[in-house]
Amino acid sequence: MSETKEKDRVWVIGHRNPDTDSVCAAISYAYLKNQLDDSTEYIAKKAGPLNGETRYVLRRFSCPEPGTVLDVKTQIRDLKFRHTPGISSHYSLKKAWALMKEQDVVTLPIVDTDNRLEGIIVNGDIAYSYMDVYDNRVLGRARTQYKNIVETLDGNLLTGNIHGYFVTGKVVVASGNREAIRNEIEADDLVILGNVKERQEIALEKKPSCMIVTGVKTVSPDIVEEAAAIDCVLIATEYDSFTVARLINQSMPIKYFMTKKGLETFELDDTVDDVRERMAKIRHRDFPVLDGDGHYMGMFSRRNLLNMERKKLILVDHNEKSQAVEGIDEADILEIIDHHRIGSLETIQPIYFRNQPLGCSSTIIYRMFLENNVEIPGQIAGLMLSAIISDTLMFRSPTCTEFDVEAGHALAAIAGVEIEDLANGIFEAGSDFAGKSDEEIFYQDFKVFHDGDISFGVAQVSAVSAQELSKVGDRLQGYLKNVLADQNLSMVYMLLTNIIKQESAVIFDGREAGETLSRAFGTECLKEDESRALLPGVVSRKKQFIPNLMEAMASRNE
């Protein structure tokens, strides 16, 4: 039967501090791509926690919340590392060596019954057991299982418990005369001798733990009976005594020689940058990889860094590097679907970039459904409609176009909802600030922009209650200083947008923030305390606020 090839995975993801459009567009576009391309799995992700409005939308249309991705740097999980199977610590050295040759590896991971890493053994450890061990009691100290001895010697167990362990005594090769044999052997020893019945009887008189008879498949029934009577493990092997003496140490369990302390391990989520730095300090050839719960996943080596596969992304609702998920430079961007100005992102190779001056990214995606003749399920229609309502303030924003209105009504029919009813639920959820921290309110819709050497941030919250917006402004005025420091910004603004009155109050902080605002919208916009402004008719950050600020910044030196 042919092996099924695992599909490539592509993440569809919006900007940091995700809003409703960035999340719904990611889900909708991932669905569309999966209908058009069955060779790849497209997975919707979000680049931060959901705000209240978006959470309401997902619940209303029974849509699972996308997984959160805060960093897209290349991780070990993205690379093709060797999935060398873990082995038991009871394996014999001989069996471990055979596995190394069979799998062409120099390191074997040792795991317990729950697949948790116990240690590793390398070919050098096995060489040590051959070359530097001269102790005839080491077999006992290693607690060698008789099963290992039988397998190593290709022997036959004639009597005794094969699952028992040789734990005391020494290894004796009984090659001298009868008197010498009597003097050499002590109780609980492991005795190796040839197929001479009289010598075997002398050995059994000393009550050894184990007796190995060489050069035969079986021995006299009398010897078997005598061995059984004293609980002696009796093994017959066709190897000669010299070969048995040479092989016997290979039956020891690898746990006696494995490295179990100070292991250098990596986790699936470790970034390649961190791994490369750590590997440069250590001379090991192979490193165990563990999952977040400590389970063994495979072995990683330096050669795995040669064929790195970066995360593959489709970006929706943004094309600014400052708004993209952390580590965007280390990912492969395949497509961008956006309705904002063209920003600062650069790609290594040409990509599909669809940017249209519409009120919402989801409107673009709706049109792509139509262009590709893909049926829109009710759930996906509800998500795209919600995004359009949110971004266009139910078609009131100056960014709204006839295409947004047309898409909204068509999607409402598919989803089976009333636009005004859905809008009321969305706006109420978005303006519910009770129980939220200053950070949660501010960052629920926040973006960073750049103009030359100036970095500035703009947050926006919308509500239908002027009183509620005023409370938020009073509450967050002081918090803006924290934002300036945390985000390393020159200026920060927060629009408090009144959906009903179609106006925005603005609170701000930062050097030249007020001066820039007055140049952008006129000095009359500033209130008496000069830390707030009122902008009648301004409800769109993208089309009305940001462009005016940019022009004011560009003209500051004129």
Secondary structure in CASP SS format (residue, H / E / C, confidence):
PFRMAT SS
TARGET T0000
AUTHOR 0000-0000-0000
METHOD secondary structure of the structure
MODEL  1
M C 1.00
S C 1.00
E C 1.00
T C 1.00
K C 1.00
E C 1.00
K C 1.00
D E 1.00
R E 1.00
V E 1.00
W E 1.00
V E 1.00
I E 1.00
G E 1.00
H E 1.00
R E 1.00
N C 1.00
P C 1.00
D C 1.00
T H 1.00
D H 1.00
S H 1.00
V H 1.00
C H 1.00
A H 1.00
A H 1.00
I H 1.00
S H 1.00
Y H 1.00
A H 1.00
Y H 1.00
L H 1.00
K H 1.00
N H 1.00
Q H 1.00
L H 1.00
D C 1.00
D C 1.00
S C 1.00
T E 1.00
E E 1.00
Y E 1.00
I E 1.00
A E 1.00
K E 1.00
K E 1.00
A E 1.00
G C 1.00
P C 1.00
L C 1.00
N C 1.00
G H 1.00
E H 1.00
T H 1.00
R H 1.00
Y H 1.00
V H 1.00
L H 1.00
R H 1.00
R H 1.00
F C 1.00
S C 1.00
C C 1.00
P C 1.00
E C 1.00
P C 1.00
G E 1.00
T E 1.00
V C 1.00
L C 1.00
D E 1.00
V C 1.00
K C 1.00
T C 1.00
Q E 1.00
I H 1.00
R H 1.00
D H 1.00
L C 1.00
K C 1.00
F C 1.00
R E 1.00
H C 1.00
T C 1.00
P C 1.00
G C 1.00
I E 1.00
S C 1.00
S C 1.00
H C 1.00
Y C 1.00
S E 1.00
L H 1.00
K H 1.00
K H 1.00
A H 1.00
W H 1.00
A H 1.00
L H 1.00
M H 1.00
K H 1.00
E H 1.00
Q H 1.00
D C 1.00
V C 1.00
V C 1.00
T E 1.00
L E 1.00
P E 1.00
I E 1.00
V E 1.00
D C 1.00
T C 1.00
D C 1.00
N C 1.00
R E 1.00
L E 1.00
E E 1.00
G E 1.00
I E 1.00
I E 1.00
V E 1.00
N H 1.00
G H 1.00
D H 1.00
I H 1.00
A H 1.00
Y H 1.00
S H 1.00
Y H 1.00
M H 1.00
D C 1.00
V C 1.00
Y C 1.00
D C 1.00
N C 1.00
R C 1.00
V H 1.00
L H 1.00
G H 1.00
R H 1.00
A C 1.00
R C 1.00
T E 1.00
Q E 1.00
Y H 1.00
K H 1.00
N H 1.00
I H 1.00
V H 1.00
E H 1.00
T H 1.00
L C 1.00
D C 1.00
G C 1.00
N E 1.00
L E 1.00
L E 1.00
T E 1.00
G C 1.00
N C 1.00
I C 1.00
H C 1.00
G C 1.00
Y E 1.00
F E 1.00
V C 1.00
T C 1.00
G C 1.00
K C 1.00
V E 1.00
V E 1.00
V E 1.00
A C 1.00
S C 1.00
G C 1.00
N C 1.00
R H 1.00
E H 1.00
A H 1.00
I H 1.00
R H 1.00
N H 1.00
E H 1.00
I C 1.00
E C 1.00
A C 1.00
D C 1.00
D C 1.00
L E 1.00
V E 1.00
I E 1.00
L E 1.00
G C 1.00
N C 1.00
V C 1.00
K H 1.00
E H 1.00
R H 1.00
Q H 1.00
E H 1.00
I H 1.00
A H 1.00
L H 1.00
E H 1.00
K C 1.00
K C 1.00
P C 1.00
S C 1.00
C E 1.00
M E 1.00
I E 1.00
V E 1.00
T E 1.00
G C 1.00
V C 1.00
K C 1.00
T C 1.00
V C 1.00
S C 1.00
P H 1.00
D H 1.00
I H 1.00
V H 1.00
E H 1.00
E H 1.00
A H 1.00
A H 1.00
A H 1.00
I C 1.00
D C 1.00
C C 1.00
V E 1.00
L E 1.00
I E 1.00
A E 1.00
T E 1.00
E C 1.00
Y C 1.00
D C 1.00
S H 1.00
F H 1.00
T H 1.00
V H 1.00
A H 1.00
R H 1.00
L H 1.00
I H 1.00
N H 1.00
Q H 1.00
S H 1.00
M C 1.00
P E 1.00
I H 1.00
K H 1.00
Y H 1.00
F C 1.00
M C 1.00
T E 1.00
K C 1.00
K C 1.00
G C 1.00
L C 1.00
E C 1.00
T C 1.00
F E 1.00
E E 1.00
L C 1.00
D C 1.00
D C 1.00
T E 1.00
V H 1.00
D H 1.00
D H 1.00
V H 1.00
R H 1.00
E H 1.00
R H 1.00
M H 1.00
A C 1.00
K C 1.00
I C 1.00
R C 1.00
H C 1.00
R C 1.00
D E 1.00
F E 1.00
P E 1.00
V E 1.00
L E 1.00
D C 1.00
G C 1.00
D C 1.00
G C 1.00
H E 1.00
Y E 1.00
M E 1.00
G E 1.00
M E 1.00
F E 1.00
S E 1.00
R H 1.00
R H 1.00
N H 1.00
L H 1.00
L C 1.00
N C 1.00
M C 1.00
E C 1.00
R C 1.00
K C 1.00
K E 1.00
L E 1.00
I E 1.00
L E 1.00
V E 1.00
D C 1.00
H C 1.00
N C 1.00
E C 1.00
K H 1.00
S H 1.00
Q H 1.00
A C 1.00
V C 1.00
E E 1.00
G C 1.00
I H 1.00
D H 1.00
E H 1.00
A C 1.00
D E 1.00
I E 1.00
L E 1.00
E E 1.00
I E 1.00
I E 1.00
D E 1.00
H C 1.00
H C 1.00
R C 1.00
I C 1.00
G C 1.00
S C 1.00
L C 1.00
E C 1.00
T C 1.00
I C 1.00
Q C 1.00
P C 1.00
I C 1.00
Y E 1.00
F E 1.00
R E 1.00
N E 1.00
Q C 1.00
P C 1.00
L C 1.00
G C 1.00
C C 1.00
S H 1.00
S H 1.00
T H 1.00
I H 1.00
I H 1.00
Y H 1.00
R H 1.00
M H 1.00
F H 1.00
L H 1.00
E H 1.00
N C 1.00
N C 1.00
V C 1.00
E C 1.00
I C 1.00
P C 1.00
G H 1.00
Q H 1.00
I H 1.00
A H 1.00
G H 1.00
L H 1.00
M H 1.00
L H 1.00
S H 1.00
A H 1.00
I H 1.00
I H 1.00
S H 1.00
D H 1.00
T H 1.00
L C 1.00
M C 1.00
F C 1.00
R C 1.00
S C 1.00
P C 1.00
T C 1.00
C C 1.00
T C 1.00
E H 1.00
F H 1.00
D H 1.00
V H 1.00
E H 1.00
A H 1.00
G H 1.00
H H 1.00
A H 1.00
L H 1.00
A H 1.00
A H 1.00
I H 1.00
A H 1.00
G C 1.00
V C 1.00
E C 1.00
I H 1.00
E H 1.00
D H 1.00
L H 1.00
A H 1.00
N H 1.00
G H 1.00
I H 1.00
F H 1.00
E H 1.00
A H 1.00
G H 1.00
S C 1.00
D C 1.00
F C 1.00
A C 1.00
G C 1.00
K C 1.00
S C 1.00
D H 1.00
E H 1.00
E H 1.00
I H 1.00
F H 1.00
Y H 1.00
Q H 1.00
D H 1.00
F E 1.00
K E 1.00
V E 1.00
F E 1.00
H E 1.00
D E 1.00
G C 1.00
D C 1.00
I E 1.00
S E 1.00
F E 1.00
G E 1.00
V E 1.00
A E 1.00
Q E 1.00
V E 1.00
S E 1.00
A E 1.00
V C 1.00
S C 1.00
A H 1.00
Q H 1.00
E H 1.00
L H 1.00
S H 1.00
K H 1.00
V H 1.00
G H 1.00
D H 1.00
R H 1.00
L H 1.00
Q C 1.00
G C 1.00
Y C 1.00
L H 1.00
K H 1.00
N H 1.00
V H 1.00
L H 1.00
A H 1.00
D H 1.00
Q H 1.00
N C 1.00
L C 1.00
S C 1.00
M E 1.00
V E 1.00
Y E 1.00
M E 1.00
L E 1.00
L E 1.00
T E 1.00
N E 1.00
I C 1.00
I C 1.00
K C 1.00
Q C 1.00
E E 1.00
S E 1.00
A E 1.00
V E 1.00
I E 1.00
F E 1.00
D E 1.00
G E 1.00
R C 1.00
E C 1.00
A H 1.00
G H 1.00
E H 1.00
T H 1.00
L H 1.00
S H 1.00
R H 1.00
A H 1.00
F H 1.00
G C 1.00
T H 1.00
E H 1.00
C H 1.00
L E 1.00
K C 1.00
E C 1.00
D C 1.00
E C 1.00
S C 1.00
R E 1.00
A E 1.00
L E 1.00
L E 1.00
P E 1.00
G C 1.00
V C 1.00
V C 1.00
S C 1.00
R H 1.00
K H 1.00
K H 1.00
Q H 1.00
F H 1.00
I H 1.00
P H 1.00
N H 1.00
L H 1.00
M H 1.00
E H 1.00
A H 1.00
M H 1.00
A H 1.00
S C 1.00
R C 1.00
N C 1.00
E C 1.00
END
